Each structure stands twice: as C-alpha cells, then as structure tokens.
Amino acid sequence: VDDKHIKIRQLVPADADLYRGIRLEALQSNPEAYGSTFKVESSKSVTLFADRLTASTVFGAFDGAEIVGIAALLINQGPKEAHKGQLVGMYVRAKSRNRGIGQQLVEAIIESARGRVELIQLAVVSDNLPARRLYSRLGFLEYGTEKKALKQDGRYYDEVLMAKDLSSSGP
Ligand SMILES: CC(C)(COP(=O)(O)OP(=O)(O)OC[C@H]1O[C@@H](n2cnc3c(N)ncnc32)[C@H](O)[C@@H]1OP(=O)(O)O)[C@@H](O)C(=O)NCCC(=O)NCCS
C-alpha cells in the first residue's frame, strides 16, 4: 500500500514458469498453509500451471522483475454456485512480508471479483494469525471452523472459514 515499487498484475499463461516457481516455493516453505503439497505439484508439467492461469484469476506482485507474491480467485462452477469465488494460493516471499504486499494482493482479488461474483470465501489454518488478521482487516468475516480440515504427518489442522459479501456495504 505504501510501497511504490510493487506492481500488481494478473498473470497470463506466458508467466507459467514464473508462477510455477513461486507456487512450488510456497508449498515447500509453508506446507502447513495449503491443502496441496510440494510432492504432488512438483511432478506437474508447466502446461498445467499455464492452464491454471486461464482457469482462475491469478495476481502476481512484482518488485522490479522479481515475483514476490501471488494470490488467486477461483470462481465456482455450476449454476447454483457461480455467485461464489474462492480466494486461494495466497503467498508472499518471506523477505517481502510486512510491507503491505499481502494486502495489495487481496485488494486486487476483491476488485477483480466485483461484478463477477457476490461472495468471496476462503479457508485459513486456524493458527495462521497473520493471515487471519489480514483477511479480517479487508472485511472478511468468520462464519465457521472446519475441525480436522487437513491432516499431515499424523497432525490435524483446523481451518477457519471466512467470507466477504461484496453485495453488502462495509470494509
Ligand atoms: C499471510 C501472508 C500472505 C501475509 O503477507 P504480507 O505481505 O506480510 O501481508 P501484509 O504486509 O499486508 O500484512 C502483514 C502485516 O504487516 C503489517 N504491515 C503492512 N505494511 C507495513 C509496513 N509498511 N510496515 C510495517 N508493517 C506493515 C500489516 O499491518 C500486518 O500486520 P499484522 O500481522 O500485525 O496484522 C504471508 O505472511 C505469507 O505468505 N505467509 C505464508 C503463507 C500463508 O500463510 N498464506 C496464507 C494461506 S491462507
């Protein structure tokens, strides 16, 4: 927000290599934060990552030429669910955190979602307090907890479910 050097733009299929690199880094460095795993995604071709950039709306944060963060909006399929989008795959490189880049990425998602969906939902591991604070600052409200939502190496993780209703006024 205060950082003039950071540019946020939507990633296109030509960015697939860049996207794959930072996505795999996210899964490797913060495995507790995501439903997917490095093991699963590192075996996928760059074509799959290019396809994701078409199927969903992915924003990248750039510090010069370097990609330092990503966030994605996935719009639900099916006539009864198409009014909802999911905010997924949020990541800012460790050295670039606490500069407002996460906030800029979520703001880009919200802007992009307006007019396309009525509701943005997300799930965040309950002990991820920095992420929960970020989302609530931007108007996401908690509507439940999924107990034992994820399991890794014998450990369970609860997820807090949050939503931002774009049709109501407010933050
Ligand atoms: C969660 C995550 C995306 C946040 O990204 P970020 O870029 O650090 O987010 P922001 O900078 O907007 O906000 C983080 C903090 O920095 C503060 N901040 C923002 N700009 C600042 C500035 N210029 N100077 C000092 N602090 C600042 C914010 O107030 C916020 O403070 P808080 O933690 O006390 O609430 C990042 O920590 C991350 O990638 N974590 C690992 C993966 C993950 O958990 N993903 C989310 C899965 S749901």
The ligand as an SDF file (V2000), in Angstrom:
LIG
                    3D

 48 50  0  0  0  0  0  0  0  0999 V2000
   -0.0840  -14.2690    5.1380 C   0  0  0  0  0  0  0  0  0  0  0  0
    0.8440  -13.5050    4.1910 C   0  0  0  0  0  0  0  0  0  0  0  0
    0.3750  -13.7280    2.7700 C   0  0  0  0  0  0  0  0  0  0  0  0
    0.8030  -12.0150    4.5410 C   0  0  0  0  0  0  0  0  0  0  0  0
    1.5580  -11.2970    3.5810 O   0  0  0  0  0  0  0  0  0  0  0  0
    2.2280   -9.8620    3.9100 P   0  0  0  0  0  0  0  0  0  0  0  0
    2.6970   -9.3060    2.6290 O   0  0  0  0  0  0  0  0  0  0  0  0
    3.1910   -9.9840    5.0190 O   0  0  0  0  0  0  0  0  0  0  0  0
    0.9180   -9.0540    4.4140 O   0  0  0  0  0  0  0  0  0  0  0  0
    0.8460   -7.5160    4.8220 P   0  0  0  0  0  0  0  0  0  0  0  0
    2.2150   -6.9180    4.7420 O   0  0  0  0  0  0  0  0  0  0  0  0
   -0.2440   -6.8800    4.0610 O   0  0  0  0  0  0  0  0  0  0  0  0
    0.3710   -7.6090    6.3430 O   0  0  0  0  0  0  0  0  0  0  0  0
    1.1780   -8.2780    7.3060 C   0  0  0  0  0  0  0  0  0  0  0  0
    1.4900   -7.3540    8.4840 C   0  0  0  0  0  0  0  0  0  0  0  0
    2.3660   -6.3080    8.0790 O   0  0  0  0  0  0  0  0  0  0  0  0
    1.8600   -5.0620    8.5130 C   0  0  0  0  0  0  0  0  0  0  0  0
    2.3480   -4.0250    7.5710 N   0  0  0  0  0  0  0  0  0  0  0  0
    1.8410   -3.7110    6.3560 C   0  0  0  0  0  0  0  0  0  0  0  0
    2.5710   -2.7320    5.7870 N   0  0  0  0  0  0  0  0  0  0  0  0
    3.5630   -2.4460    6.6600 C   0  0  0  0  0  0  0  0  0  0  0  0
    4.6360   -1.5340    6.6340 C   0  0  0  0  0  0  0  0  0  0  0  0
    4.8340   -0.7340    5.6060 N   0  0  0  0  0  0  0  0  0  0  0  0
    5.4650   -1.5160    7.6970 N   0  0  0  0  0  0  0  0  0  0  0  0
    5.2750   -2.3310    8.7540 C   0  0  0  0  0  0  0  0  0  0  0  0
    4.2720   -3.2260    8.8170 N   0  0  0  0  0  0  0  0  0  0  0  0
    3.4290   -3.2800    7.7880 C   0  0  0  0  0  0  0  0  0  0  0  0
    0.3840   -5.2720    8.4970 C   0  0  0  0  0  0  0  0  0  0  0  0
   -0.2830   -4.3360    9.3110 O   0  0  0  0  0  0  0  0  0  0  0  0
    0.2820   -6.6640    9.0540 C   0  0  0  0  0  0  0  0  0  0  0  0
    0.4250   -6.6250   10.4680 O   0  0  0  0  0  0  0  0  0  0  0  0
   -0.2100   -7.7450   11.4430 P   0  0  0  0  0  0  0  0  0  0  0  0
    0.4820   -9.0420   11.1290 O   0  0  0  0  0  0  0  0  0  0  0  0
    0.1220   -7.2400   12.7980 O   0  0  0  0  0  0  0  0  0  0  0  0
   -1.6680   -7.8030   11.1680 O   0  0  0  0  0  0  0  0  0  0  0  0
    2.3090  -14.0010    4.3450 C   0  0  0  0  0  0  0  0  0  0  0  0
    2.6780  -13.9480    5.6980 O   0  0  0  0  0  0  0  0  0  0  0  0
    2.5460  -15.4030    3.8370 C   0  0  0  0  0  0  0  0  0  0  0  0
    2.7690  -15.6140    2.6500 O   0  0  0  0  0  0  0  0  0  0  0  0
    2.5580  -16.3980    4.7380 N   0  0  0  0  0  0  0  0  0  0  0  0
    2.8480  -17.7800    4.4050 C   0  0  0  0  0  0  0  0  0  0  0  0
    1.7740  -18.4020    3.5370 C   0  0  0  0  0  0  0  0  0  0  0  0
    0.3920  -18.2160    4.0930 C   0  0  0  0  0  0  0  0  0  0  0  0
    0.1810  -18.3230    5.2910 O   0  0  0  0  0  0  0  0  0  0  0  0
   -0.5800  -17.9590    3.2080 N   0  0  0  0  0  0  0  0  0  0  0  0
   -1.9620  -17.7540    3.5690 C   0  0  0  0  0  0  0  0  0  0  0  0
   -2.7260  -19.0110    3.4200 C   0  0  0  0  0  0  0  0  0  0  0  0
   -4.4760  -18.7880    3.8170 S   0  0  0  0  0  0  0  0  0  0  0  0
  1  2  1  0
  2  3  1  0
  2  4  1  0
  2 36  1  0
  4  5  1  0
  5  6  1  0
  6  7  2  0
  6  8  1  0
  6  9  1  0
  9 10  1  0
 10 11  2  0
 10 12  1  0
 10 13  1  0
 13 14  1  0
 14 15  1  0
 15 16  1  0
 15 30  1  0
 16 17  1  0
 17 18  1  0
 17 28  1  0
 18 19  1  0
 18 27  1  0
 19 20  2  0
 20 21  1  0
 21 22  1  0
 21 27  2  0
 22 23  1  0
 22 24  2  0
 24 25  1  0
 25 26  2  0
 26 27  1  0
 28 29  1  0
 28 30  1  0
 30 31  1  0
 31 32  1  0
 32 33  2  0
 32 34  1  0
 32 35  1  0
 36 37  1  0
 36 38  1  0
 38 39  2  0
 38 40  1  0
 40 41  1  0
 41 42  1  0
 42 43  1  0
 43 44  2  0
 43 45  1  0
 45 46  1  0
 46 47  1  0
 47 48  1  0
M  END
$$$$
